[in-house]
Each structure stands twice: as C-alpha cells, then as structure tokens.
C-alpha cells in the first residue's frame, strides 16, 4: 500500500477537477493523489471506516447537512455515499429520523463468509477446468498489483489508518473476480457478487492489517491459490480458496468481538 487517505478530521475532501464519473482526489502534498475513486466513494469509505471503528456507533444518526460541512462537499455526493452504505447494510433509512448507523450482526457475517467460502471455493475449482495461459497472465498481473499495493514504503501509512485498505481491497477483489469470471457459471458469479455487497470487504482488509497477518492473508494465500490454478489442480484451488475466506472471517470476527462492534439485536454485544 503506497497511498494514504486522510481521516475526515484531518482535512476536507478535494473536489473533482473534471465532470467525470471517476474523479481524482487530492492527497496530502507529499504523496501522490488517489486514483480511481469518486467523491462519493471517498465519503462512503470514510464513513464505513468510522462505523467499523465505532467512531460512529450503531443507532447514531447521520445528518446530511453535517456531512456536507464535514467533507466540504455538496449534498449530491453525500446522498450517493449514503445510498452506497445502505446497499452495504451499514445504515438504514428510517422514516422521520433519516439515516441511522447499523452494523451487520455476528450471525449475518458468519452466514455470508461461510457461503462465500463454499461458493468461491467451487468457483476456483471450476476455473481450473477452464483456465488458459491468458488466465495465468491475468492472475500474475493481479498478484503483482497486490504486492505493490501491499508493499512497504518509508512514507506508508500505519496499519491503524483506515485508508490503508482502499487500494488493497480493490486489488484483492480484482484477483477474486478474475477467478470467478473464469469459472464460466454466470449464476454462481451473481450469487457471489450479491454476497460481496452484504459487508464491505474494505474492512476485512483493514482488520487484517491490524491483526498483523496482512502478508499471509493478502499475499501468501492468494499466491498459493494462483499457483494451484496455474497447475490446474482443482481440488487444491478449491480448498485453498475456502480456507482463505474462512481465515479472513476469523480475523474480522475477532476484531469485532474485541471491540464490541455488534448491533443490539444480535444478542452478542
């Protein structure tokens, strides 16, 4: 990871410099600007980080006027960011109350990750039967991107910085999507993508960083999956992918258990 997203308390978001769907957001002067993220994406990510870090607590109201002032933007990107959070089930729209913070229950997260482990493991097995040299090249390139973004630099942000996970999360998801698309089963891919929206993967990356197991989960395990697919070993690829997702689940649950980040309805807090 070589770029840092400033915390909301540090400085307002930079405005997009051109009326394009994907805008460039200015980072601190000493670092390169963030790429491939819009203002709404930035706002949504920072609010997501605050929710999981429990800076924004379950039941807390998110007022659009306050968010506009906080990020120094108009209502349009704020509304879009809140819609993104609603799609991720991190907020709910309550009549006469507005947008309220929620966190998926422990049971919900267990269900999602257990299903992902089985479905993505099967996708990896299917991908082995259909993989080509082009697939191998795509996965190698994805691993190269992941290593660069996960790599260390003197000016790299600390693991506790929520911004650390933006580039890594994008790279991780890209790697998984190559395998899913190679599986050749559109219904399977739709099911997995639907599960991906149930809880933001950015936070799994962030909590893995905090756990000290980032290189193992984000680099070593992905590289082992890539090697199994390159060897066309379907059984190994399936098991490695399954174990990888279950490992990620364990780290995420451990963090949320430790910090008590659960919705009251869960009965676990």
C-alpha positions, 0 to 999 in steps of 0.5 A: 500500500503506497497511498494514504487517505486522510481521516475526515478530521484531518482535512476536507475532501478535494473536489473533482477537477473534471465532470467525470464519473471517476474523479481524482482526489487530492492527497496530502502534498507529499504523496501522490493523489488517489486514483480511481475513486469518486467523491462519493466513494471517498465519503462512503469509505470514510464513513464505513471506516468510522462505523467499523471503528465505532467512531460512529456507533450503531443507532447514531444518526447521520445528518446530511447537512453535517456531512456536507460541512464535514467533507466540504462537499455538496449534498449530491455526493453525500446522498450517493455515499449514503445510498452506497452504505445502505446497499452495504447494510451499514445504515438504514433509512428510517422514516422521520429520523433519516439515516441511522448507523447499523452494523451487520450482526455476528450471525449475518457475517458468519452466514455470508463468509461461510457461503462465500467460502463454499461458493468461491471455493467451487468457483476456483475449482471450476476455473481450473477446468477452464483456465488458459495461459491468458488466465495465468497472465491475468492472475500474475498481473493481479498478484503483482498489483497486490504486492505493490499495493501491499508493499512497504514504503518509508512514507506508508501509512500505519496499519491503524489508518483506515485508508490503508485498505482502499487500494488493497481491497480493490486489488484483492477483489480484482484477483477474486473476480478474475477467478470467478469470471473464469469459472464460466457459471454466470449464476454462481458469479451473481450469487457471489457478487450479491454476497460481496455487497452484504459487508464491505470487504474494505474492512476485512482488509483493514482488520487484517492489517491490524491483526498483523497477518496482512502478508499471509492473508493478502499475499501468501494465500492468494499466491498459493491459490494462483499457483494451484490454478496455474497447475490446474489442480482443482481440488487444491484451488478449491480448498485453498480458496475456502480456507482463505475466506474462512481465515479472513472471517476469523480475523474480522470476527475477532476484531469485532468481538474485541471491540464490541462492534455488534448491533443490539439485536444480535444478542452478542454485544 
